[in-house]
């Protein structure tokens, strides 16, 4: 399975006035990222300083260090290792097919099927 390539982000940054709780937002490339900007609140008409926001978009890679957050990956790894595969080999197979919502039996089946294709 090939990895998806990042194209662009679609983000809406919601902010609120600390005095009257009126909500306003910036969308995508209007979000201040380098310099501060000012916004006049439509509720109380006070000027507000909006400091730059940092937007860091990156794909996280699943590693054996982060699998404790994903118990299904730990269970799948143990099941594949019990079939005679090495732990690193099992994790590589799982990482190549894992996506959120995949059931444990389906994850194990898909991961092992990637090994068969390599032979």
Secondary structure, 3 states (H helix, E strand, C coil): CCCCCCCCCCCEEEEECCCCCCEEEEEHHHCCCCCCEEEECCCCCCEEEECCCCCCCCCCCCCCCCHHHCHHHHHHHHHHHCCCCCHHHHHHHHHHHCCCCCCHHHHHHHHHHHHHHHC
